Amino acid sequence: MPLAVADTCFLINWLSFRRWEDIFRLFHRILLPSIMVPELRSQRVRSRVEELAYSGRLVVLPRVDYVDREALRIFNLVNSTPGLPRIDEPEAYGLAYAALHGIPFLTDNASPRIAVRSLSPLRGVTVYDSLDLLVLLYRESGLRAAVEEFMSDTSVTFSRERLREAGVEL
């Protein structure tokens, strides 16, 4: 998995994790849509993003028409489907880019994960959240410790159901 597109909630959480650099064991480059850059308000996160961009491990994607059209289609599809959580414009753009290019979308928001499971036009798009990546990175050893560290470092909590599915007992 050489490339993945990430949204800001994921990036902010992951860059707060003490083992944040381990993500590059899974993806050699992270793509961040430019539509999401204004959401990076913390100077610490902005500085880290700039360092990653300078080193070539993060690329800020320019907005392009064909992705905008797909993002609008996804935005309308998700937001007009009863029972699905609302998706915002930047999330729809990231999901559209991932879908069009066959690469994973990294987000800690529920809407894209639920949309790809619930809507047939989006099936086949891979969406990972932080717990998914922790499992991919540490399932061989140290998963429980990594999950505890992640939750402590980021203040993100995973539901007991998700932890049970991942095989983590806290």
Chimera marker file (.cmm) of the C-alpha trace (Angstrom):
<marker_set name="trace">
<marker id="1" x="0.000" y="0.000" z="0.000" r="1" g="1" b="0" radius="0.5"/>
<marker id="2" x="2.233" y="2.805" z="-1.141" r="1" g="1" b="0" radius="0.5"/>
<marker id="3" x="-0.326" y="5.681" z="-1.137" r="1" g="1" b="0" radius="0.5"/>
<marker id="4" x="-3.328" y="6.708" z="0.958" r="1" g="1" b="0" radius="0.5"/>
<marker id="5" x="-5.432" y="9.856" z="1.102" r="1" g="1" b="0" radius="0.5"/>
<marker id="6" x="-6.099" y="11.189" z="4.605" r="1" g="1" b="0" radius="0.5"/>
<marker id="7" x="-8.510" y="13.686" z="6.047" r="1" g="1" b="0" radius="0.5"/>
<marker id="8" x="-7.575" y="16.194" z="8.704" r="1" g="1" b="0" radius="0.5"/>
<marker id="9" x="-9.286" y="14.502" z="11.664" r="1" g="1" b="0" radius="0.5"/>
<marker id="10" x="-7.248" y="11.375" z="10.985" r="1" g="1" b="0" radius="0.5"/>
<marker id="11" x="-4.036" y="13.299" z="10.406" r="1" g="1" b="0" radius="0.5"/>
<marker id="12" x="-4.461" y="15.405" z="13.555" r="1" g="1" b="0" radius="0.5"/>
<marker id="13" x="-5.110" y="12.287" z="15.643" r="1" g="1" b="0" radius="0.5"/>
<marker id="14" x="-2.315" y="10.267" z="14.098" r="1" g="1" b="0" radius="0.5"/>
<marker id="15" x="0.266" y="13.051" z="14.412" r="1" g="1" b="0" radius="0.5"/>
<marker id="16" x="-0.564" y="13.271" z="18.143" r="1" g="1" b="0" radius="0.5"/>
<marker id="17" x="0.284" y="9.585" z="18.607" r="1" g="1" b="0" radius="0.5"/>
<marker id="18" x="3.781" y="8.900" z="19.974" r="1" g="1" b="0" radius="0.5"/>
<marker id="19" x="4.339" y="6.250" z="17.281" r="1" g="1" b="0" radius="0.5"/>
<marker id="20" x="3.041" y="8.416" z="14.445" r="1" g="1" b="0" radius="0.5"/>
<marker id="21" x="5.933" y="7.592" z="12.125" r="1" g="1" b="0" radius="0.5"/>
<marker id="22" x="4.876" y="3.927" z="12.036" r="1" g="1" b="0" radius="0.5"/>
<marker id="23" x="2.153" y="4.851" z="9.533" r="1" g="1" b="0" radius="0.5"/>
<marker id="24" x="4.940" y="5.008" z="6.948" r="1" g="1" b="0" radius="0.5"/>
<marker id="25" x="5.464" y="1.279" z="7.379" r="1" g="1" b="0" radius="0.5"/>
<marker id="26" x="2.082" y="0.919" z="5.641" r="1" g="1" b="0" radius="0.5"/>
<marker id="27" x="2.080" y="3.887" z="3.249" r="1" g="1" b="0" radius="0.5"/>
<marker id="28" x="5.162" y="5.486" z="1.805" r="1" g="1" b="0" radius="0.5"/>
<marker id="29" x="3.246" y="8.677" z="1.048" r="1" g="1" b="0" radius="0.5"/>
<marker id="30" x="0.112" y="10.302" z="2.484" r="1" g="1" b="0" radius="0.5"/>
<marker id="31" x="-2.008" y="12.553" z="0.270" r="1" g="1" b="0" radius="0.5"/>
<marker id="32" x="-3.875" y="15.470" z="1.853" r="1" g="1" b="0" radius="0.5"/>
<marker id="33" x="-6.463" y="17.261" z="-0.290" r="1" g="1" b="0" radius="0.5"/>
<marker id="34" x="-5.875" y="21.030" z="-0.288" r="1" g="1" b="0" radius="0.5"/>
<marker id="35" x="-9.542" y="21.567" z="0.585" r="1" g="1" b="0" radius="0.5"/>
<marker id="36" x="-8.655" y="20.197" z="4.041" r="1" g="1" b="0" radius="0.5"/>
<marker id="37" x="-5.583" y="22.335" z="4.763" r="1" g="1" b="0" radius="0.5"/>
<marker id="38" x="-7.592" y="25.212" z="6.361" r="1" g="1" b="0" radius="0.5"/>
<marker id="39" x="-8.833" y="22.694" z="8.952" r="1" g="1" b="0" radius="0.5"/>
<marker id="40" x="-5.267" y="22.328" z="10.280" r="1" g="1" b="0" radius="0.5"/>
<marker id="41" x="-5.444" y="24.988" z="12.968" r="1" g="1" b="0" radius="0.5"/>
<marker id="42" x="-2.792" y="23.756" z="15.413" r="1" g="1" b="0" radius="0.5"/>
<marker id="43" x="0.652" y="25.200" z="14.764" r="1" g="1" b="0" radius="0.5"/>
<marker id="44" x="2.219" y="21.922" z="15.976" r="1" g="1" b="0" radius="0.5"/>
<marker id="45" x="0.248" y="19.904" z="13.409" r="1" g="1" b="0" radius="0.5"/>
<marker id="46" x="0.836" y="22.473" z="10.636" r="1" g="1" b="0" radius="0.5"/>
<marker id="47" x="4.582" y="22.349" z="11.336" r="1" g="1" b="0" radius="0.5"/>
<marker id="48" x="4.620" y="18.556" z="11.244" r="1" g="1" b="0" radius="0.5"/>
<marker id="49" x="2.610" y="18.560" z="7.977" r="1" g="1" b="0" radius="0.5"/>
<marker id="50" x="5.100" y="21.034" z="6.478" r="1" g="1" b="0" radius="0.5"/>
<marker id="51" x="8.015" y="18.806" z="7.553" r="1" g="1" b="0" radius="0.5"/>
<marker id="52" x="6.347" y="15.762" z="6.035" r="1" g="1" b="0" radius="0.5"/>
<marker id="53" x="5.644" y="17.655" z="2.805" r="1" g="1" b="0" radius="0.5"/>
<marker id="54" x="9.247" y="18.847" z="2.640" r="1" g="1" b="0" radius="0.5"/>
<marker id="55" x="10.502" y="15.279" z="3.122" r="1" g="1" b="0" radius="0.5"/>
<marker id="56" x="8.144" y="13.976" z="0.402" r="1" g="1" b="0" radius="0.5"/>
<marker id="57" x="6.136" y="11.741" z="2.748" r="1" g="1" b="0" radius="0.5"/>
<marker id="58" x="3.039" y="13.967" z="2.453" r="1" g="1" b="0" radius="0.5"/>
<marker id="59" x="1.686" y="15.623" z="-0.679" r="1" g="1" b="0" radius="0.5"/>
<marker id="60" x="-0.974" y="18.340" z="-0.665" r="1" g="1" b="0" radius="0.5"/>
<marker id="61" x="-3.336" y="17.582" z="-3.532" r="1" g="1" b="0" radius="0.5"/>
<marker id="62" x="-4.670" y="20.444" z="-5.633" r="1" g="1" b="0" radius="0.5"/>
<marker id="63" x="-8.405" y="20.580" z="-6.272" r="1" g="1" b="0" radius="0.5"/>
<marker id="64" x="-9.317" y="19.253" z="-9.695" r="1" g="1" b="0" radius="0.5"/>
<marker id="65" x="-12.624" y="19.281" z="-11.543" r="1" g="1" b="0" radius="0.5"/>
<marker id="66" x="-13.069" y="15.538" z="-12.061" r="1" g="1" b="0" radius="0.5"/>
<marker id="67" x="-12.636" y="14.869" z="-8.332" r="1" g="1" b="0" radius="0.5"/>
<marker id="68" x="-14.937" y="17.798" z="-7.474" r="1" g="1" b="0" radius="0.5"/>
<marker id="69" x="-17.652" y="16.258" z="-9.671" r="1" g="1" b="0" radius="0.5"/>
<marker id="70" x="-17.301" y="12.860" z="-7.975" r="1" g="1" b="0" radius="0.5"/>
<marker id="71" x="-17.193" y="14.511" z="-4.538" r="1" g="1" b="0" radius="0.5"/>
<marker id="72" x="-20.441" y="16.342" z="-5.280" r="1" g="1" b="0" radius="0.5"/>
<marker id="73" x="-22.050" y="13.061" z="-6.379" r="1" g="1" b="0" radius="0.5"/>
<marker id="74" x="-20.901" y="11.358" z="-3.151" r="1" g="1" b="0" radius="0.5"/>
<marker id="75" x="-21.933" y="14.368" z="-1.035" r="1" g="1" b="0" radius="0.5"/>
<marker id="76" x="-25.446" y="14.316" z="-2.508" r="1" g="1" b="0" radius="0.5"/>
<marker id="77" x="-25.758" y="10.520" z="-2.349" r="1" g="1" b="0" radius="0.5"/>
<marker id="78" x="-24.711" y="10.227" z="1.290" r="1" g="1" b="0" radius="0.5"/>
<marker id="79" x="-26.586" y="13.280" z="2.532" r="1" g="1" b="0" radius="0.5"/>
<marker id="80" x="-29.807" y="12.292" z="0.756" r="1" g="1" b="0" radius="0.5"/>
<marker id="81" x="-29.808" y="8.734" z="2.124" r="1" g="1" b="0" radius="0.5"/>
<marker id="82" x="-31.916" y="8.441" z="5.285" r="1" g="1" b="0" radius="0.5"/>
<marker id="83" x="-30.158" y="6.866" z="8.232" r="1" g="1" b="0" radius="0.5"/>
<marker id="84" x="-26.611" y="7.694" z="7.121" r="1" g="1" b="0" radius="0.5"/>
<marker id="85" x="-24.527" y="10.181" z="9.072" r="1" g="1" b="0" radius="0.5"/>
<marker id="86" x="-23.929" y="13.431" z="7.216" r="1" g="1" b="0" radius="0.5"/>
<marker id="87" x="-20.728" y="13.786" z="5.187" r="1" g="1" b="0" radius="0.5"/>
<marker id="88" x="-19.088" y="17.180" z="4.761" r="1" g="1" b="0" radius="0.5"/>
<marker id="89" x="-17.493" y="18.553" z="1.609" r="1" g="1" b="0" radius="0.5"/>
<marker id="90" x="-13.840" y="17.829" z="2.525" r="1" g="1" b="0" radius="0.5"/>
<marker id="91" x="-14.647" y="14.226" z="3.549" r="1" g="1" b="0" radius="0.5"/>
<marker id="92" x="-16.570" y="13.724" z="0.307" r="1" g="1" b="0" radius="0.5"/>
<marker id="93" x="-13.581" y="15.065" z="-1.642" r="1" g="1" b="0" radius="0.5"/>
<marker id="94" x="-11.156" y="12.714" z="0.112" r="1" g="1" b="0" radius="0.5"/>
<marker id="95" x="-13.470" y="9.748" z="-0.384" r="1" g="1" b="0" radius="0.5"/>
<marker id="96" x="-13.939" y="10.687" z="-4.056" r="1" g="1" b="0" radius="0.5"/>
<marker id="97" x="-10.185" y="10.900" z="-4.626" r="1" g="1" b="0" radius="0.5"/>
<marker id="98" x="-9.662" y="7.523" z="-2.966" r="1" g="1" b="0" radius="0.5"/>
<marker id="99" x="-12.480" y="5.947" z="-4.999" r="1" g="1" b="0" radius="0.5"/>
<marker id="100" x="-11.256" y="7.346" z="-8.315" r="1" g="1" b="0" radius="0.5"/>
<marker id="101" x="-7.649" y="6.287" z="-7.730" r="1" g="1" b="0" radius="0.5"/>
<marker id="102" x="-8.187" y="2.956" z="-5.990" r="1" g="1" b="0" radius="0.5"/>
<marker id="103" x="-6.312" y="3.923" z="-2.845" r="1" g="1" b="0" radius="0.5"/>
<marker id="104" x="-7.402" y="3.813" z="0.811" r="1" g="1" b="0" radius="0.5"/>
<marker id="105" x="-9.079" y="6.753" z="2.532" r="1" g="1" b="0" radius="0.5"/>
<marker id="106" x="-7.915" y="7.366" z="6.104" r="1" g="1" b="0" radius="0.5"/>
<marker id="107" x="-10.472" y="9.009" z="8.385" r="1" g="1" b="0" radius="0.5"/>
<marker id="108" x="-11.653" y="8.871" z="11.956" r="1" g="1" b="0" radius="0.5"/>
<marker id="109" x="-15.108" y="10.104" z="10.928" r="1" g="1" b="0" radius="0.5"/>
<marker id="110" x="-17.868" y="7.519" z="10.815" r="1" g="1" b="0" radius="0.5"/>
<marker id="111" x="-19.707" y="8.762" z="7.729" r="1" g="1" b="0" radius="0.5"/>
<marker id="112" x="-17.278" y="7.539" z="5.027" r="1" g="1" b="0" radius="0.5"/>
<marker id="113" x="-16.864" y="4.134" z="6.727" r="1" g="1" b="0" radius="0.5"/>
<marker id="114" x="-20.621" y="3.644" z="6.956" r="1" g="1" b="0" radius="0.5"/>
<marker id="115" x="-21.223" y="4.968" z="3.432" r="1" g="1" b="0" radius="0.5"/>
<marker id="116" x="-18.877" y="2.453" z="1.786" r="1" g="1" b="0" radius="0.5"/>
<marker id="117" x="-20.635" y="-0.390" z="3.619" r="1" g="1" b="0" radius="0.5"/>
<marker id="118" x="-24.155" y="0.897" z="2.935" r="1" g="1" b="0" radius="0.5"/>
<marker id="119" x="-24.171" y="2.368" z="-0.574" r="1" g="1" b="0" radius="0.5"/>
<marker id="120" x="-23.557" y="0.076" z="-3.527" r="1" g="1" b="0" radius="0.5"/>
<marker id="121" x="-21.841" y="2.760" z="-5.694" r="1" g="1" b="0" radius="0.5"/>
<marker id="122" x="-19.184" y="3.102" z="-2.968" r="1" g="1" b="0" radius="0.5"/>
<marker id="123" x="-18.612" y="-0.565" z="-2.202" r="1" g="1" b="0" radius="0.5"/>
<marker id="124" x="-15.071" y="-1.555" z="-2.934" r="1" g="1" b="0" radius="0.5"/>
<marker id="125" x="-13.608" y="1.713" z="-1.645" r="1" g="1" b="0" radius="0.5"/>
<marker id="126" x="-11.266" y="1.006" z="1.256" r="1" g="1" b="0" radius="0.5"/>
<marker id="127" x="-11.701" y="3.223" z="4.305" r="1" g="1" b="0" radius="0.5"/>
<marker id="128" x="-9.492" y="2.817" z="7.361" r="1" g="1" b="0" radius="0.5"/>
<marker id="129" x="-9.748" y="4.547" z="10.698" r="1" g="1" b="0" radius="0.5"/>
<marker id="130" x="-7.038" y="4.748" z="13.333" r="1" g="1" b="0" radius="0.5"/>
<marker id="131" x="-8.062" y="1.470" z="14.983" r="1" g="1" b="0" radius="0.5"/>
<marker id="132" x="-7.836" y="-0.317" z="11.639" r="1" g="1" b="0" radius="0.5"/>
<marker id="133" x="-4.285" y="0.963" z="11.172" r="1" g="1" b="0" radius="0.5"/>
<marker id="134" x="-3.293" y="0.062" z="14.712" r="1" g="1" b="0" radius="0.5"/>
<marker id="135" x="-4.464" y="-3.492" z="14.007" r="1" g="1" b="0" radius="0.5"/>
<marker id="136" x="-2.551" y="-3.600" z="10.701" r="1" g="1" b="0" radius="0.5"/>
<marker id="137" x="0.602" y="-2.291" z="12.333" r="1" g="1" b="0" radius="0.5"/>
<marker id="138" x="0.623" y="-4.094" z="15.666" r="1" g="1" b="0" radius="0.5"/>
<marker id="139" x="-1.528" y="-7.220" z="15.377" r="1" g="1" b="0" radius="0.5"/>
<marker id="140" x="1.546" y="-9.437" z="15.584" r="1" g="1" b="0" radius="0.5"/>
<marker id="141" x="2.633" y="-7.969" z="18.905" r="1" g="1" b="0" radius="0.5"/>
<marker id="142" x="1.780" y="-5.093" z="21.166" r="1" g="1" b="0" radius="0.5"/>
<marker id="143" x="-1.685" y="-4.242" z="19.837" r="1" g="1" b="0" radius="0.5"/>
<marker id="144" x="-3.192" y="-3.672" z="23.266" r="1" g="1" b="0" radius="0.5"/>
<marker id="145" x="-0.332" y="-1.377" z="24.331" r="1" g="1" b="0" radius="0.5"/>
<marker id="146" x="-0.519" y="0.552" z="21.041" r="1" g="1" b="0" radius="0.5"/>
<marker id="147" x="-4.286" y="1.063" z="21.412" r="1" g="1" b="0" radius="0.5"/>
<marker id="148" x="-3.864" y="2.255" z="25.006" r="1" g="1" b="0" radius="0.5"/>
<marker id="149" x="-1.084" y="4.652" z="23.966" r="1" g="1" b="0" radius="0.5"/>
<marker id="150" x="-3.122" y="5.965" z="21.039" r="1" g="1" b="0" radius="0.5"/>
<marker id="151" x="-6.165" y="6.615" z="23.215" r="1" g="1" b="0" radius="0.5"/>
<marker id="152" x="-4.001" y="8.294" z="25.876" r="1" g="1" b="0" radius="0.5"/>
<marker id="153" x="-2.091" y="10.460" z="23.366" r="1" g="1" b="0" radius="0.5"/>
<marker id="154" x="-5.115" y="11.532" z="21.308" r="1" g="1" b="0" radius="0.5"/>
<marker id="155" x="-8.117" y="11.365" z="23.679" r="1" g="1" b="0" radius="0.5"/>
<marker id="156" x="-9.838" y="9.239" z="21.010" r="1" g="1" b="0" radius="0.5"/>
<marker id="157" x="-11.863" y="6.389" z="22.476" r="1" g="1" b="0" radius="0.5"/>
<marker id="158" x="-12.895" y="3.317" z="20.557" r="1" g="1" b="0" radius="0.5"/>
<marker id="159" x="-16.165" y="1.584" z="21.332" r="1" g="1" b="0" radius="0.5"/>
<marker id="160" x="-16.039" y="-1.704" z="23.204" r="1" g="1" b="0" radius="0.5"/>
<marker id="161" x="-17.653" y="-3.354" z="20.198" r="1" g="1" b="0" radius="0.5"/>
<marker id="162" x="-14.911" y="-2.099" z="17.826" r="1" g="1" b="0" radius="0.5"/>
<marker id="163" x="-12.200" y="-3.134" z="20.293" r="1" g="1" b="0" radius="0.5"/>
<marker id="164" x="-13.763" y="-6.589" z="20.653" r="1" g="1" b="0" radius="0.5"/>
<marker id="165" x="-13.929" y="-6.956" z="16.851" r="1" g="1" b="0" radius="0.5"/>
<marker id="166" x="-10.228" y="-6.031" z="16.711" r="1" g="1" b="0" radius="0.5"/>
<marker id="167" x="-9.431" y="-8.579" z="19.406" r="1" g="1" b="0" radius="0.5"/>
<marker id="168" x="-8.424" y="-6.004" z="22.006" r="1" g="1" b="0" radius="0.5"/>
<marker id="169" x="-9.391" y="-6.384" z="25.654" r="1" g="1" b="0" radius="0.5"/>
<marker id="170" x="-8.765" y="-3.275" z="27.754" r="1" g="1" b="0" radius="0.5"/>
<link id1="1" id2="2" r="1" g="1" b="0" radius="0.2"/>
<link id1="2" id2="3" r="1" g="1" b="0" radius="0.2"/>
<link id1="3" id2="4" r="1" g="1" b="0" radius="0.2"/>
<link id1="4" id2="5" r="1" g="1" b="0" radius="0.2"/>
<link id1="5" id2="6" r="1" g="1" b="0" radius="0.2"/>
<link id1="6" id2="7" r="1" g="1" b="0" radius="0.2"/>
<link id1="7" id2="8" r="1" g="1" b="0" radius="0.2"/>
<link id1="8" id2="9" r="1" g="1" b="0" radius="0.2"/>
<link id1="9" id2="10" r="1" g="1" b="0" radius="0.2"/>
<link id1="10" id2="11" r="1" g="1" b="0" radius="0.2"/>
<link id1="11" id2="12" r="1" g="1" b="0" radius="0.2"/>
<link id1="12" id2="13" r="1" g="1" b="0" radius="0.2"/>
<link id1="13" id2="14" r="1" g="1" b="0" radius="0.2"/>
<link id1="14" id2="15" r="1" g="1" b="0" radius="0.2"/>
<link id1="15" id2="16" r="1" g="1" b="0" radius="0.2"/>
<link id1="16" id2="17" r="1" g="1" b="0" radius="0.2"/>
<link id1="17" id2="18" r="1" g="1" b="0" radius="0.2"/>
<link id1="18" id2="19" r="1" g="1" b="0" radius="0.2"/>
<link id1="19" id2="20" r="1" g="1" b="0" radius="0.2"/>
<link id1="20" id2="21" r="1" g="1" b="0" radius="0.2"/>
<link id1="21" id2="22" r="1" g="1" b="0" radius="0.2"/>
<link id1="22" id2="23" r="1" g="1" b="0" radius="0.2"/>
<link id1="23" id2="24" r="1" g="1" b="0" radius="0.2"/>
<link id1="24" id2="25" r="1" g="1" b="0" radius="0.2"/>
<link id1="25" id2="26" r="1" g="1" b="0" radius="0.2"/>
<link id1="26" id2="27" r="1" g="1" b="0" radius="0.2"/>
<link id1="27" id2="28" r="1" g="1" b="0" radius="0.2"/>
<link id1="28" id2="29" r="1" g="1" b="0" radius="0.2"/>
<link id1="29" id2="30" r="1" g="1" b="0" radius="0.2"/>
<link id1="30" id2="31" r="1" g="1" b="0" radius="0.2"/>
<link id1="31" id2="32" r="1" g="1" b="0" radius="0.2"/>
<link id1="32" id2="33" r="1" g="1" b="0" radius="0.2"/>
<link id1="33" id2="34" r="1" g="1" b="0" radius="0.2"/>
<link id1="34" id2="35" r="1" g="1" b="0" radius="0.2"/>
<link id1="35" id2="36" r="1" g="1" b="0" radius="0.2"/>
<link id1="36" id2="37" r="1" g="1" b="0" radius="0.2"/>
<link id1="37" id2="38" r="1" g="1" b="0" radius="0.2"/>
<link id1="38" id2="39" r="1" g="1" b="0" radius="0.2"/>
<link id1="39" id2="40" r="1" g="1" b="0" radius="0.2"/>
<link id1="40" id2="41" r="1" g="1" b="0" radius="0.2"/>
<link id1="41" id2="42" r="1" g="1" b="0" radius="0.2"/>
<link id1="42" id2="43" r="1" g="1" b="0" radius="0.2"/>
<link id1="43" id2="44" r="1" g="1" b="0" radius="0.2"/>
<link id1="44" id2="45" r="1" g="1" b="0" radius="0.2"/>
<link id1="45" id2="46" r="1" g="1" b="0" radius="0.2"/>
<link id1="46" id2="47" r="1" g="1" b="0" radius="0.2"/>
<link id1="47" id2="48" r="1" g="1" b="0" radius="0.2"/>
<link id1="48" id2="49" r="1" g="1" b="0" radius="0.2"/>
<link id1="49" id2="50" r="1" g="1" b="0" radius="0.2"/>
<link id1="50" id2="51" r="1" g="1" b="0" radius="0.2"/>
<link id1="51" id2="52" r="1" g="1" b="0" radius="0.2"/>
<link id1="52" id2="53" r="1" g="1" b="0" radius="0.2"/>
<link id1="53" id2="54" r="1" g="1" b="0" radius="0.2"/>
<link id1="54" id2="55" r="1" g="1" b="0" radius="0.2"/>
<link id1="55" id2="56" r="1" g="1" b="0" radius="0.2"/>
<link id1="56" id2="57" r="1" g="1" b="0" radius="0.2"/>
<link id1="57" id2="58" r="1" g="1" b="0" radius="0.2"/>
<link id1="58" id2="59" r="1" g="1" b="0" radius="0.2"/>
<link id1="59" id2="60" r="1" g="1" b="0" radius="0.2"/>
<link id1="60" id2="61" r="1" g="1" b="0" radius="0.2"/>
<link id1="61" id2="62" r="1" g="1" b="0" radius="0.2"/>
<link id1="62" id2="63" r="1" g="1" b="0" radius="0.2"/>
<link id1="63" id2="64" r="1" g="1" b="0" radius="0.2"/>
<link id1="64" id2="65" r="1" g="1" b="0" radius="0.2"/>
<link id1="65" id2="66" r="1" g="1" b="0" radius="0.2"/>
<link id1="66" id2="67" r="1" g="1" b="0" radius="0.2"/>
<link id1="67" id2="68" r="1" g="1" b="0" radius="0.2"/>
<link id1="68" id2="69" r="1" g="1" b="0" radius="0.2"/>
<link id1="69" id2="70" r="1" g="1" b="0" radius="0.2"/>
<link id1="70" id2="71" r="1" g="1" b="0" radius="0.2"/>
<link id1="71" id2="72" r="1" g="1" b="0" radius="0.2"/>
<link id1="72" id2="73" r="1" g="1" b="0" radius="0.2"/>
<link id1="73" id2="74" r="1" g="1" b="0" radius="0.2"/>
<link id1="74" id2="75" r="1" g="1" b="0" radius="0.2"/>
<link id1="75" id2="76" r="1" g="1" b="0" radius="0.2"/>
<link id1="76" id2="77" r="1" g="1" b="0" radius="0.2"/>
<link id1="77" id2="78" r="1" g="1" b="0" radius="0.2"/>
<link id1="78" id2="79" r="1" g="1" b="0" radius="0.2"/>
<link id1="79" id2="80" r="1" g="1" b="0" radius="0.2"/>
<link id1="80" id2="81" r="1" g="1" b="0" radius="0.2"/>
<link id1="81" id2="82" r="1" g="1" b="0" radius="0.2"/>
<link id1="82" id2="83" r="1" g="1" b="0" radius="0.2"/>
<link id1="83" id2="84" r="1" g="1" b="0" radius="0.2"/>
<link id1="84" id2="85" r="1" g="1" b="0" radius="0.2"/>
<link id1="85" id2="86" r="1" g="1" b="0" radius="0.2"/>
<link id1="86" id2="87" r="1" g="1" b="0" radius="0.2"/>
<link id1="87" id2="88" r="1" g="1" b="0" radius="0.2"/>
<link id1="88" id2="89" r="1" g="1" b="0" radius="0.2"/>
<link id1="89" id2="90" r="1" g="1" b="0" radius="0.2"/>
<link id1="90" id2="91" r="1" g="1" b="0" radius="0.2"/>
<link id1="91" id2="92" r="1" g="1" b="0" radius="0.2"/>
<link id1="92" id2="93" r="1" g="1" b="0" radius="0.2"/>
<link id1="93" id2="94" r="1" g="1" b="0" radius="0.2"/>
<link id1="94" id2="95" r="1" g="1" b="0" radius="0.2"/>
<link id1="95" id2="96" r="1" g="1" b="0" radius="0.2"/>
<link id1="96" id2="97" r="1" g="1" b="0" radius="0.2"/>
<link id1="97" id2="98" r="1" g="1" b="0" radius="0.2"/>
<link id1="98" id2="99" r="1" g="1" b="0" radius="0.2"/>
<link id1="99" id2="100" r="1" g="1" b="0" radius="0.2"/>
<link id1="100" id2="101" r="1" g="1" b="0" radius="0.2"/>
<link id1="101" id2="102" r="1" g="1" b="0" radius="0.2"/>
<link id1="102" id2="103" r="1" g="1" b="0" radius="0.2"/>
<link id1="103" id2="104" r="1" g="1" b="0" radius="0.2"/>
<link id1="104" id2="105" r="1" g="1" b="0" radius="0.2"/>
<link id1="105" id2="106" r="1" g="1" b="0" radius="0.2"/>
<link id1="106" id2="107" r="1" g="1" b="0" radius="0.2"/>
<link id1="107" id2="108" r="1" g="1" b="0" radius="0.2"/>
<link id1="108" id2="109" r="1" g="1" b="0" radius="0.2"/>
<link id1="109" id2="110" r="1" g="1" b="0" radius="0.2"/>
<link id1="110" id2="111" r="1" g="1" b="0" radius="0.2"/>
<link id1="111" id2="112" r="1" g="1" b="0" radius="0.2"/>
<link id1="112" id2="113" r="1" g="1" b="0" radius="0.2"/>
<link id1="113" id2="114" r="1" g="1" b="0" radius="0.2"/>
<link id1="114" id2="115" r="1" g="1" b="0" radius="0.2"/>
<link id1="115" id2="116" r="1" g="1" b="0" radius="0.2"/>
<link id1="116" id2="117" r="1" g="1" b="0" radius="0.2"/>
<link id1="117" id2="118" r="1" g="1" b="0" radius="0.2"/>
<link id1="118" id2="119" r="1" g="1" b="0" radius="0.2"/>
<link id1="119" id2="120" r="1" g="1" b="0" radius="0.2"/>
<link id1="120" id2="121" r="1" g="1" b="0" radius="0.2"/>
<link id1="121" id2="122" r="1" g="1" b="0" radius="0.2"/>
<link id1="122" id2="123" r="1" g="1" b="0" radius="0.2"/>
<link id1="123" id2="124" r="1" g="1" b="0" radius="0.2"/>
<link id1="124" id2="125" r="1" g="1" b="0" radius="0.2"/>
<link id1="125" id2="126" r="1" g="1" b="0" radius="0.2"/>
<link id1="126" id2="127" r="1" g="1" b="0" radius="0.2"/>
<link id1="127" id2="128" r="1" g="1" b="0" radius="0.2"/>
<link id1="128" id2="129" r="1" g="1" b="0" radius="0.2"/>
<link id1="129" id2="130" r="1" g="1" b="0" radius="0.2"/>
<link id1="130" id2="131" r="1" g="1" b="0" radius="0.2"/>
<link id1="131" id2="132" r="1" g="1" b="0" radius="0.2"/>
<link id1="132" id2="133" r="1" g="1" b="0" radius="0.2"/>
<link id1="133" id2="134" r="1" g="1" b="0" radius="0.2"/>
<link id1="134" id2="135" r="1" g="1" b="0" radius="0.2"/>
<link id1="135" id2="136" r="1" g="1" b="0" radius="0.2"/>
<link id1="136" id2="137" r="1" g="1" b="0" radius="0.2"/>
<link id1="137" id2="138" r="1" g="1" b="0" radius="0.2"/>
<link id1="138" id2="139" r="1" g="1" b="0" radius="0.2"/>
<link id1="139" id2="140" r="1" g="1" b="0" radius="0.2"/>
<link id1="140" id2="141" r="1" g="1" b="0" radius="0.2"/>
<link id1="141" id2="142" r="1" g="1" b="0" radius="0.2"/>
<link id1="142" id2="143" r="1" g="1" b="0" radius="0.2"/>
<link id1="143" id2="144" r="1" g="1" b="0" radius="0.2"/>
<link id1="144" id2="145" r="1" g="1" b="0" radius="0.2"/>
<link id1="145" id2="146" r="1" g="1" b="0" radius="0.2"/>
<link id1="146" id2="147" r="1" g="1" b="0" radius="0.2"/>
<link id1="147" id2="148" r="1" g="1" b="0" radius="0.2"/>
<link id1="148" id2="149" r="1" g="1" b="0" radius="0.2"/>
<link id1="149" id2="150" r="1" g="1" b="0" radius="0.2"/>
<link id1="150" id2="151" r="1" g="1" b="0" radius="0.2"/>
<link id1="151" id2="152" r="1" g="1" b="0" radius="0.2"/>
<link id1="152" id2="153" r="1" g="1" b="0" radius="0.2"/>
<link id1="153" id2="154" r="1" g="1" b="0" radius="0.2"/>
<link id1="154" id2="155" r="1" g="1" b="0" radius="0.2"/>
<link id1="155" id2="156" r="1" g="1" b="0" radius="0.2"/>
<link id1="156" id2="157" r="1" g="1" b="0" radius="0.2"/>
<link id1="157" id2="158" r="1" g="1" b="0" radius="0.2"/>
<link id1="158" id2="159" r="1" g="1" b="0" radius="0.2"/>
<link id1="159" id2="160" r="1" g="1" b="0" radius="0.2"/>
<link id1="160" id2="161" r="1" g="1" b="0" radius="0.2"/>
<link id1="161" id2="162" r="1" g="1" b="0" radius="0.2"/>
<link id1="162" id2="163" r="1" g="1" b="0" radius="0.2"/>
<link id1="163" id2="164" r="1" g="1" b="0" radius="0.2"/>
<link id1="164" id2="165" r="1" g="1" b="0" radius="0.2"/>
<link id1="165" id2="166" r="1" g="1" b="0" radius="0.2"/>
<link id1="166" id2="167" r="1" g="1" b="0" radius="0.2"/>
<link id1="167" id2="168" r="1" g="1" b="0" radius="0.2"/>
<link id1="168" id2="169" r="1" g="1" b="0" radius="0.2"/>
<link id1="169" id2="170" r="1" g="1" b="0" radius="0.2"/>
</marker_set>
